[in-house]
Amino acid sequence: MPYRRLPNTDLARTRALKAALFIGTQLSPKELAYSQKNYLELKSFVPHFEQTMQQYQQNKERQAHTGKYLQKQFRDARMYVSHFIQIINFCILRGELKPEIRKFYGMKEMEKSIPEIGTEQQLIFWGERLIKGEEERMLTGATRIYNPSLAVVKAKYEKFFEYYNAHKDLLITSQKLQEKVNEFRANADKLILEIWNEVEQAYIDLPPDKKREICKKYGLIYFLRASEK
């Protein structure tokens, strides 16, 4: 015998809610198979449920879109920060600069290796150190480093940091919306269950096939068991 199964996706929840709401607009309270209380709750709940789902989906799409640009800006900024450190080392190796200038950038005087910059946090750490250190070095009247220059490195880093902050804000918003969505899903499931129980109870005296035929108009979903297919 076919069995009833509650919706387990947002699309299915929306269809079930809208089906019950639609038939509620077509029938008088006396004819309606579920309570007027739940009908009024449906009218209020469905628009907010759809709006919340839409806001969540739109934010997730913006998050994914921004994330792609963030990856590109991260690669570009990392390359320029890394190259700037390499140029510092080359200038020291050629005798154009003294090893002690590394202290401006928060590095040890004899540290010749390129620091690991594999994460966004590492890039922020070294990007800020290099920019601040080079600006401080320039205040001493020192010769500028070029190819890349500080101006180019700073521009690349600031572009990355802009997308980093934008993506972080979208992540926070998504988390808040996710909590709101979970709450709405729980309320939707509760409302659907109440309405479905009321509808099936209203037609309990009908033959099973006839009852299911009418209940489906209210959005109830029935499935055949594997042995019955």
C-alpha positions in Angstrom: 0.0 0.0 0.0 1.4 3.5 -0.8 2.8 5.4 2.1 3.0 9.1 2.9 6.4 10.7 3.0 7.1 14.2 4.2 9.2 16.5 1.8 12.9 16.5 2.4 14.0 19.3 0.1 13.2 23.0 0.1 11.6 22.7 -3.3 9.4 19.9 -2.2 8.5 21.8 1.0 7.6 24.8 -1.0 5.4 22.8 -3.4 3.6 21.1 -0.4 3.0 24.4 1.3 1.8 26.1 -1.8 -0.6 23.3 -2.7 -2.2 23.4 0.7 -2.4 27.2 0.5 -3.9 27.2 -3.0 -6.7 24.9 -2.1 -7.3 27.0 1.0 -8.0 30.0 -1.2 -10.5 28.0 -3.3 -12.6 26.6 -0.4 -14.6 28.1 2.4 -13.4 27.4 6.0 -16.2 24.8 6.4 -15.2 22.9 3.2 -11.4 23.1 4.0 -10.0 19.8 5.3 -7.5 21.5 7.6 -8.0 24.2 10.3 -8.5 27.8 9.7 -5.7 28.5 12.2 -3.2 26.6 10.0 -4.6 28.3 6.9 -3.8 31.7 8.3 -0.4 30.6 9.4 0.3 29.3 5.9 -0.7 32.7 4.4 1.9 34.4 6.6 4.6 31.7 6.5 4.9 30.9 2.8 6.1 34.3 1.6 8.7 34.6 4.4 9.8 31.0 3.8 10.4 31.7 0.1 12.0 35.1 0.7 14.5 33.5 3.2 15.3 30.7 0.8 15.9 33.2 -2.0 18.1 35.4 0.2 20.2 32.4 1.2 20.6 31.2 -2.3 21.5 34.6 -3.7 24.1 35.1 -0.9 25.6 31.7 -1.6 25.9 32.6 -5.3 27.6 35.9 -4.5 29.9 34.1 -2.1 30.9 31.6 -4.8 31.4 34.4 -7.4 33.5 36.5 -5.0 35.4 33.4 -4.0 36.6 32.8 -7.6 37.8 36.4 -7.9 39.5 36.1 -4.4 41.5 33.1 -5.6 42.8 35.0 -8.6 43.6 38.1 -6.5 45.3 35.8 -3.9 47.6 34.3 -6.6 48.5 37.7 -8.0 49.2 39.3 -4.6 51.2 36.3 -3.4 53.3 36.3 -6.5 54.2 40.1 -6.1 54.8 39.8 -2.4 57.1 36.8 -3.0 58.9 38.5 -5.9 59.5 41.6 -3.8 61.2 39.5 -1.1 63.3 37.9 -3.8 64.4 41.3 -5.2 65.4 42.3 -1.6 67.5 39.1 -1.4 69.0 39.8 -4.9 69.9 43.4 -4.0 71.6 42.2 -0.8 73.4 39.4 -2.7 74.7 42.0 -5.3 75.8 44.3 -2.5 73.4 47.0 -3.4 71.6 46.7 0.0 72.8 45.7 3.4 71.5 42.5 5.1 70.2 44.5 8.1 67.4 46.0 6.0 65.6 42.7 6.4 64.7 43.9 9.9 62.4 46.6 8.4 60.3 43.7 7.1 60.3 41.7 10.3 62.8 39.2 9.0 66.0 38.0 10.5 69.1 39.8 9.2 70.6 36.6 7.7 67.3 35.0 6.6 67.7 34.3 2.9 64.8 32.0 2.3 61.3 33.1 1.0 58.7 32.7 3.8 55.8 30.3 3.2 52.8 32.2 1.8 50.4 29.4 1.1 47.3 30.7 2.9 45.4 34.0 3.0 46.4 34.6 6.6 50.1 34.2 5.7 49.7 36.6 2.7 48.1 39.2 5.0 50.8 38.7 7.5 53.7 39.2 5.0 51.9 41.7 2.8 51.4 44.1 5.7 54.9 43.6 7.0 56.5 44.3 3.6 54.3 47.4 2.9 54.9 48.9 6.4 58.6 48.0 6.4 59.3 49.5 2.9 57.4 52.7 3.8 59.5 53.0 7.0 62.7 52.3 5.0 61.8 55.1 2.6 61.4 57.6 5.4 65.2 57.1 6.0 65.9 58.4 2.5 66.9 54.9 1.2 66.8 54.0 -2.4 63.6 52.5 -3.7 63.2 48.9 -4.8 61.8 48.3 -8.2 60.5 45.5 -10.4 58.2 45.1 -8.6 58.0 48.5 -6.9 56.2 49.0 -3.5 53.4 50.8 -5.3 52.6 47.8 -7.5 52.9 45.3 -4.6 50.7 47.5 -2.5 48.1 47.8 -5.3 48.0 44.0 -5.8 47.8 43.3 -2.0 45.0 45.9 -1.4 43.0 44.4 -4.2 43.3 41.0 -2.7 42.5 42.3 0.8 39.4 44.0 -0.6 38.1 40.7 -1.9 39.2 38.9 1.2 37.0 41.1 3.4 34.1 41.0 1.0 34.2 37.2 0.9 34.5 37.0 4.7 31.4 39.2 5.1 29.5 37.0 2.7 30.6 33.9 4.7 29.3 35.5 7.9 26.0 36.4 6.2 25.7 32.9 4.8 26.1 31.4 8.3 23.5 33.7 9.7 21.1 32.9 6.9 21.8 29.2 7.3 20.7 29.4 10.9 17.5 31.2 9.8 16.9 28.7 7.0 17.2 25.8 9.4 14.6 27.4 11.7 12.3 28.0 8.8 12.7 24.4 7.6 11.8 23.1 11.1 8.7 25.3 11.1 7.8 24.3 7.6 8.0 20.6 8.5 5.9 21.1 11.6 3.3 23.0 9.7 3.2 20.5 6.8 2.9 17.6 9.3 0.0 19.3 11.1 -1.9 20.0 7.9 -1.3 16.6 6.4 -2.6 14.9 9.6 -5.7 17.1 9.6 -6.4 16.4 5.9 -6.0 12.6 6.3 -8.2 12.7 9.4 -10.9 14.6 7.5 -11.2 11.9 4.9 -10.5 8.9 7.1 -13.8 7.3 6.3 -13.2 7.3 2.5 -11.8 4.2 0.7 -8.0 4.4 0.7 -7.6 5.1 -3.0 -10.3 7.8 -3.0 -8.8 9.3 0.2 -5.3 9.5 -1.3 -6.7 11.0 -4.5 -8.3 13.9 -2.6 -5.3 14.3 -0.2 -2.9 14.7 -3.1 -4.8 17.9 -4.0 -3.7 19.3 -0.6 0.0 18.5 -1.5 0.3 15.2 0.3 2.9 12.9 -1.3 2.5 9.2 -1.5 5.0 6.6 -2.6 4.7 3.0 -3.6 6.8 0.5 -1.6 9.5 -1.3 -3.5 7.6 -4.5 -3.5 4.5 -2.7 -5.0 6.3 -1.0 -8.0 
